[in-house]
Amino acid sequence: MSKQDDVEQTIEKLKTHYALIESSSEKFKRMTENLCQTIEEKENEIRNLRKELADLRAEFTLSKVTPNSENQESPTSILGCGDEDTLMPSLQILEADVRQIKEKFKNETKEHRQVLEENYRLKEELIISKQAEIDLSFQLFSAKDREALVREQCANQDLEKDDTISGLNYEIKNLKRVINRMEIDLKESKSEFVPYQY
């Protein structure tokens, strides 16, 4: 596998890792929304029960001051619920539920934060290591490019040398041809020369 393939594979791994982190964050977001909604519902229920309990106590106080009549309804029938002994345990149970939900929310938030921090730490380490690998790959690519450039320059120089040598050989050949022609002309001129007779 080439360095370029390693780099592409690393990029794909990073994309997968980011997708997992985003999926985890989205899951935590939904969980947080559900817990917040549950807490809000429980707190509303507690507020309603407290109001109901306060109304019940007020009715009991009023019933002690005002004499009962035949048409007067009891606090239980007015409120449509049980007495204080029934409401208090329900209220305490709901408050305990809310405390438990909040504690669970805090623990899950802390756990999720630790997971996210670990994911980001691993991601940073992975990015640093892969960045170093990518830099090394680019350096290798650059070195190969420089090597190819040098080879090309050498090849061009060899071609230029070949052209120069070919040109010189051609000039030498022409010079030899000229010299041969001059030698022939010289021989012919000697053969035509007649010495003077005294």
N, C-alpha and C positions, 0 to 999 in steps of 0.2 A: 504494500500500500504506500502510495506516495505521500509526501508531506502535505500536498494540497488536499488529498483525500482525508488525511488526519484533521486538517483544519476544518473542512466541511463537516466531518463527523462531530467534531467538538462543538461547532456552532449548533448543530441539531440537538446535541445533548443539553446545551445551555437553554435552547428554546423549550425543550421538554421540562427542564428544571423550573424555568420561569412559569410554565403553564401549571405545574403542580403547586407552586407557591400561590399563584392567583386562585386556583381551585380551593386551596386550603383557606385562603383569606375570605373567599366568597362563602364557603361553608361556615366559617366562624361568624361572618356578618349575619347570616341567616339565623344561626344559633343565638347570637346576641339579641337580634330583633325579637325572637320567640321568647327568650328569657325576660326581656324588658316588658313585653306585652303581658306575660304571666305575672310579673311583679306588679304591674299597673292594675291588672284585674284583681289580684289579691288585696292590694292596698285600697282599691275602691270598695271591695267587699268589707274590709275592716272598717273603713269610714262609715259605710252604711250600718254596720252592726253597732258601732259606737254611737251613731246618731239614734239608732233604734233603742239602744240601752239607755241613753240619756232621756229619750222620750218616755221610756217605760218608768224610769226613776221619777221623772216629773209627774207622771200620772199617779204613781204610788203616793208621792208627797201630796198631791192635790186630793187624793181620795182620803187621806188621813185628816185633812182640814175640812173638806166638804162632806156633809152627811150623805150616806148612800140613799138613793131613791129607787123606786121600783123600775124606773125607765133608764137609770144610769147604767151604762155598759161598763164592764170590767176592763181593766187595762189590757188584759190578754185578748179580749174580743175586739178591743179598739185597734190594737197593733197587729193582730193576726199572727202572733208568734208566742213563744214560750216566755216564762218569767226570767228574772235576772240570773237565777241559778242555771238556767238552760243557755242563756246567751253568753255568759262569761266563759265557760269552757270552749264554746265555739270560737269566741274572740281570741282566746289564748292559743287555740290550735291554729287559727289562721295566722296569727302573729308569728308563731313558731315556724309555720310553712314559709312565710315570707323571709324570715331570718335564714332558713335552710336554703331557700332558692338564691338569696343574695350571696350566701357563703359559697354555694355551688358555682354561681356566676363568677365570683371573685377567683375561685380556684381554677375554673376552666379558662378564665381570661389570663391568669398567670401562666398556666400550662401552655396555652396557645401562644402567648408572648415568648415563652422560652423556646417553643418549637420554631417560631418565626425567626427569633434571634439566631438559633442554630442554623436554620436554613440560609439566612443571610450571610452568616459567617462562612458556611461551606461554599455558598455562591461566590463570596469575595475571594476565598482561597482558590476556587476553581477558575475564576476569571483571571486571577493573578498568574496561576500556573499556565493556563491556556494562552494568556497574553504573551508570556515568555516563550511558549512553544511557537506561537504565531510569529513573534518577532524573529525567532531563530529560523523559522521557515522562510520568512521574507529575506533574511540575511543569506540563507542558502540559495534562494531564487536569485538574489542580487549577485551573489558570487558566480552562479552559473551563467547569468546574463553577462557579467564582466568577462568570464572565461570565453563565452561564445563570441563576444565582441573582439577580444584579443585574437581569437582564432580567425575571425573574419578579416581583421586587419592584417594578420600574418599572411593569410591566403591572398589578400589584395596585393600585399607587398611582393609575395612570390610571383603573382601574375605580372606585376610591374617589372620585377627582375627578369622574368622570362621574356617580356616584351623588349626590355632593354638589351638582353643578350641576343635575342633574335635580330633586333635592329643592328647591333654591332656586327653580328655574323654576316648580315646582308651587306653592310658597308665593307667588311673585309673581303667578301666575295667580289664586290664591284672593284675594289682596289687591286685584287689579284688579277682580275680580268684586264684592268687598265695596264698593269705592269706587264702581263703577258703580251698584250698588244704592243707595248713600247719595245719589249725585247724583240718581237718579230720585226717591227719597223727598223730597229737598229741593225739586225742581221741583214735585212734586205738592203739597207743603205750601204753596208760594208761590202756586200757582194757586187754592188753597182760601182763602187769606187775603184778607179784604175790608177795605179801608181805612176808618177811622172818619170820618163826615161831620159837620162842624160846622154 
